[in-house]
Amino acid sequence: MTDIEEHDLGLSHDLPVLVSRRRALGLLAGGLGATALAACGASDSGPASTATDSTDAAEIPEETAGPYPGDGSNGPNVLAESGVVRSDITSSFGGPSGTAEGVPATVEMTLLDIAAGGTALAGAAVYLWHCNRDGQYSMYDAAIASENYLRGVQVSGKDGKVKFKTIFPAAYSGRWPHMHFEVYDSVESAAAAGSKLRTSQIALPKDACDAVYATDGYDQSVQNLAQTALDTDMVFSDGYASQLAAWSGSADDRVNLKLNVGV
């Protein structure tokens, strides 16, 4: 029998048992409603878009995980692999060694507990994934089926925040540029393909898309973006106020994306 490699031991090998979320999910109260949008300041190197203010706690809607979740629900399961808990998801791990090319980006999400009045949700696991610069998804598209980059898990701190380093994804035909994510009550739940607190998507701001897609390597995204709109997108057409990220930074350096996620 061959020795078991570290990356074959599974996600639960990566971290000790975390304190699970102590509240039970029930029907969310309707009194909170949607909060008003607030302008988020940009850095000196880039403009800002609108998104929920850091004190707002709008519930983020449930969305489809799409055909390429990589969570075991439709084919491969990256969540069972040791090494998936990581902040930098630009490169593959556990054997594959490919690195996704593109404009560097950071994604900061702040998890907020709606039932607890919008307080920070600590100890929850966020699984983030998205396509590469060519509109392909690792583990599924033939050209990169052996790779598992642009997929990773982070556990929220006491402030409810998780942060990923990645690249800015493409605009592919038929969809507005976006990122997918799932929220679990703990990393153990994610490893065991347990019930999800939320499955949703992040809408990327048009100004950020325009800036990034003007750079080398994103040529096809320019045309695809011109043929789509947030208001008519198959996912975001019913409202995207709580899903539209704020951005700062620059396509010449790094694009920073931020979003509050009420669950």
N, C-alpha and C positions, 0 to 999 in steps of 0.2 A: 504494500500500500504506500502511495506517495504521501509525503508530508503535506499537511494543510498549510497553505500560505496565509499570511496575516490578512490579506484582503478577502479571503474566503470565509472569515469568521463571522461576518455579518455586522450590521449596523450596531447591534447591542454591545459588541465588543469595544466600540469606540469610546463610549462614555459610561460613567457610573450611573446608577439609578438616580434620576432627577425627581425633584418634588413635583408631583403632578398637579394640575390645576384642580382646585378644590370645589369649584362650583359645578352644579349639574346644569346641563343645557336644557332649556325649556322653550316655550314660545316666547319670543322676544316682545317686549312691551312696545306698543305702537306709539306711545307718547313722545319718544325721543325724536322721531322724524328725521328728516334730512337737515343737516346743518348748512349754514350759509357758507359759500366759498370765500376764501380770503387769499389775497395775493401774497405769494412767497417771494422774499427778496432773493436776488441773484447775486452771484459773485461778480467782481469787476470784469471777468472774462466772458460772461455770457448773460443773456436775458433770463427772465423768469417766466414761468407759466403759472396758472392758477391751480390750486389744489386745497384740500382741507387744511385748516390752520392746526397747529400743533395741539391746541386745546380742544379741538372738535372731536366728536366720537360718532360719526355717521357709520351705520352698519354697511359693510361692503356686501354687494349682492352675490349670491351663489351663481356660478357659471360652469359651463362645461370644461372638463379637463382637456378636451380635444382628443385627437386620435393618437397622440404621441406622448402620453404621460410618463411612461417609464416607471410606474409605481406598482406594476404587477397586475393592474386592472385590464391592460390591453397589451399583452406580450411581456417584454423584459421588465425586470424589477431592480432598479438601481438602489432602492432603499434597503435592500438586503445585503448590500456590499459594504464592507468595512472601508472607511475612508471617505464616505459620502458626506460626513459631517465636516464641513470646511467652509472657510469664508471666501476663498479664491476659487471660482468655478471655471476659470478660463481654460485650464488644461484637463485632460483625462486623468484617471487615477486607477490604481489596482491592476496594472498590467498595460493597458493602452497608454500611449504617450503623446497623443496629438494635442495641439494647442489651437484654439479658435483665434483666427485673425480678425481684426476690426478695431474700431475706435474704443479705447478703454472706457468703462463705465462702472460706477458704483450704484448699488441699489440699497437704500436704507428704508426699512419698513418699521413702523411703530405699531405694535399690536395693542389694541384697546378693548377692554372687557365691557361690552355694552350693558350687560345685566348688572354690572357693578358700578354703573354710572360713568363709564368711560375711563376708568383707571387703567394703569399699565397692566398688561397681561404677561406675567413672567413665567418662564419654564416651558413655554409652548415651542413646538418644533415647526419651522417653516421650510417647506421644500419648494425651491424655485427652479424653474427650467424655461428655456426659450430656444429659438432657432439661432443659427449662426448667420454670418454675413451674406451667405448665399441662400438663405431661407430654408436650410436643411436642419433636421433634428437628429442629434446623435442617437444611436441605438436603433434607429428606424430607417433613415434614408440610406440607400445602398452605398453611396460614396463614403459615408461615415458611420456605417452600422457597427463597426468594431470600436468606435469611440464612445465615451460617456461624458464628454465635456459639456459645459453650460447646464449642469445639473448639480445641485448641492443642497445641503440641509444646514440650518443654523438654529440655535436655541435662544429664545429671547431672554434678555437680562432683566434685572429688577425694573429697568425703565421701559421694558416692553420692546426694546429695539433689537433688530437683527440687521446685519450689513453684509453684502456680498460684493466682491470684485468680479467683474465680468467684461463682456464687450457689448456694444450696442447692436441689437439684432436687426435683421433686414425687414423690409416691407415685402411680403410675398403676395402673389396674386390672390385677390378675393378677401383679404383681411387687413384691417388697420394694424400698424405695428404694435406689438404687445408682448407681455411676459405672462407666464402661467405660474400659479403657486397654490399650494395646499397648506392648511394649518392643522396640526395635530395637537392634542393636549400635552403630549410628551414625545420625546425621541423614541421611547419604547413602543408607543402606539404607532409611530411611523414605521419602525422596523418590523412590526407585526402586521402591517397593513390594516391597522385598526380603523375605527370610525374617524372621520375627518370633522373638524369643527367648521371648516369652510374650504371650498374650492372656488377660486376666482381668477381674475386676470387684471393686469395693470395696463392701462392705456398710456402710450407714450406721447408726449406733447408734440404738436406739429412743428413748432419752432426748433425743437431739438432734432426732430427727424430731418428737417430741411438742412440744418447745419451739418449733421453727420453724413447725410446722403450726398452731399456735395464733395465728399472726400473720395479718394481712390478706393476702389473695391466694392462700392455700393451702387454702381451704375444702374443695375436693373431695379433697384429700390426706388429710384427717382420716378420711373415710369409707373411702377405699381402703386406708389403713394398717390400719384396724380389721378389714379383711377378709383380711389377709395375715399371714404369720408367717415369720420367718427359717427355722424348722425345717421348713417345708413349701414354701418357695420353690423354684421350678423349677431355679434355679441353685445356691442355697446349702444345699439340704436335705441334701446329702451331706457337709456340714461346712464351717464358715466361720471357724474360729479364726484362720487366717492372713489372712483377708480383711476382718475387722471392724475398722473404723477406731477409733482413740481420738479423743475430742473434748474441747474446752474452749471457753471463750468464752461468748457469749450471743446469743440470737436478736434481742435489742435492738441489738446492735452487730455482731458478726461471729462466725461459728462456725468454729473451727479444727479441721481433720481431719488426722490423722497415721496413716501406715501404713508398716510395713517390708515390702518386696517382695523376697522371695528368688527368684532366677531361676538 
